[in-house]
Amino acid sequence: MKRPFYFLIALIILITISLSQPVTAKAQETVEVAAAAICRDVVDREPVGVGDTFEALVDKLWCFTKIVGAQTPTVITHVWYFGDTERATVTLPVRSSIWRTYSSKIIQSHEIGDWHVDVLGPDGGLLQSLKFEITP
């Protein structure tokens, strides 16, 4: 009588462990920003002309991010803000555990003031915020 009971307990434990492993593995995936910059250009997947202050005649700026930690293909999002006004949202693929990606925004000559780009993770949570200023 005891033998079937112990077999049933062992079977329940094995099923519980096997079902919980995929959830645990997924929970351990953490996407992080290893490097980020606002820059004038991206050449050979590297930022060029990095800064936090740019003249109004800059025409276009880039937000460069190096993402680490993705175990499966996923996405991040760059949200560009002029002051508190959202100006652009760009969803970007992340296809490996170390991935460089970037978005760009045309800057109008009259858009003088504080800007920032929020880098959002796959779940929409804020990973990093990059602040910069456009000057006359």
C-alpha positions in Angstrom: 0.0 0.0 0.0 2.9 2.4 0.8 4.7 1.8 -2.5 2.0 3.2 -4.8 1.7 6.3 -2.5 5.4 7.0 -2.7 5.4 6.5 -6.4 2.5 9.0 -6.7 4.3 11.6 -4.6 7.5 11.2 -6.6 5.5 11.6 -9.9 3.8 14.8 -8.7 7.2 16.2 -7.6 8.8 15.4 -11.0 5.8 16.9 -12.9 5.9 20.1 -10.8 9.7 20.5 -11.3 9.4 20.0 -15.1 6.5 22.5 -15.4 8.2 25.2 -13.4 11.6 25.2 -15.2 10.4 27.0 -18.4 8.8 29.7 -16.2 12.0 30.1 -14.2 14.2 30.3 -17.3 11.9 33.0 -18.8 11.9 35.0 -15.5 15.7 35.0 -15.5 15.9 36.8 -18.8 16.9 40.4 -18.2 17.3 42.8 -21.1 19.6 45.7 -20.2 21.2 48.7 -21.9 25.0 48.2 -21.9 25.7 51.5 -23.8 23.6 54.3 -25.1 24.2 57.7 -26.7 22.6 60.5 -28.6 24.8 61.2 -31.6 25.1 62.9 -35.0 25.5 59.6 -36.9 26.0 55.9 -36.6 28.9 54.4 -38.7 29.7 50.7 -38.7 27.2 50.2 -35.9 29.1 52.7 -33.6 27.9 56.2 -32.5 29.7 59.2 -34.0 29.5 62.8 -32.7 28.2 61.8 -29.3 26.9 64.7 -27.1 24.3 66.1 -24.9 24.1 69.5 -26.5 23.5 70.1 -30.2 22.9 73.2 -32.3 19.4 73.7 -33.9 20.9 73.3 -37.4 21.9 69.7 -36.6 19.1 68.4 -38.9 19.0 64.8 -37.6 20.1 63.0 -34.5 20.4 59.3 -33.7 19.8 57.3 -30.5 22.2 54.4 -30.3 21.7 51.5 -27.9 23.7 48.4 -27.2 21.3 45.8 -25.6 22.5 42.8 -23.7 20.7 39.8 -22.0 18.1 38.8 -24.5 17.8 35.0 -24.6 15.3 35.0 -27.4 14.4 37.5 -30.1 12.5 40.5 -28.6 12.1 44.2 -29.1 12.9 47.5 -27.4 11.4 50.9 -28.1 12.9 54.4 -28.4 10.4 57.1 -27.5 11.6 60.6 -28.5 10.3 63.6 -26.5 10.6 67.3 -27.0 9.9 68.7 -23.6 7.1 66.5 -22.3 5.6 66.0 -25.8 6.1 62.6 -27.5 7.5 63.2 -31.0 8.3 59.7 -32.2 8.1 56.1 -31.1 10.3 53.5 -32.8 10.1 49.8 -32.0 13.4 48.0 -32.8 14.2 44.3 -33.0 16.7 42.7 -30.7 17.8 39.4 -32.3 20.7 38.2 -30.0 22.1 38.4 -26.5 24.3 41.3 -27.6 22.6 43.6 -30.1 23.3 47.2 -31.3 20.4 49.1 -32.7 19.4 52.8 -33.3 16.7 55.1 -34.4 16.8 58.7 -35.7 14.8 61.8 -35.5 14.8 64.9 -37.8 15.1 68.0 -35.6 13.3 71.1 -36.8 15.3 74.3 -36.4 12.6 75.8 -34.2 12.6 72.8 -31.8 15.0 74.5 -29.3 15.1 73.2 -25.7 15.2 70.1 -23.7 14.7 66.7 -25.3 15.0 63.1 -24.1 14.7 59.6 -25.5 13.3 56.9 -23.2 14.5 53.3 -24.0 11.8 50.9 -23.1 12.2 47.1 -22.6 10.1 44.4 -24.1 7.6 44.8 -21.2 7.4 48.6 -21.7 9.4 49.3 -18.6 11.9 52.1 -18.7 15.5 50.8 -19.2 17.2 54.2 -19.6 16.5 57.8 -20.4 18.9 59.9 -22.4 18.6 63.7 -22.0 20.0 66.3 -24.5 19.5 69.9 -25.4 19.0 71.7 -28.7 20.5 75.2 -28.6 20.0 78.2 -31.0 
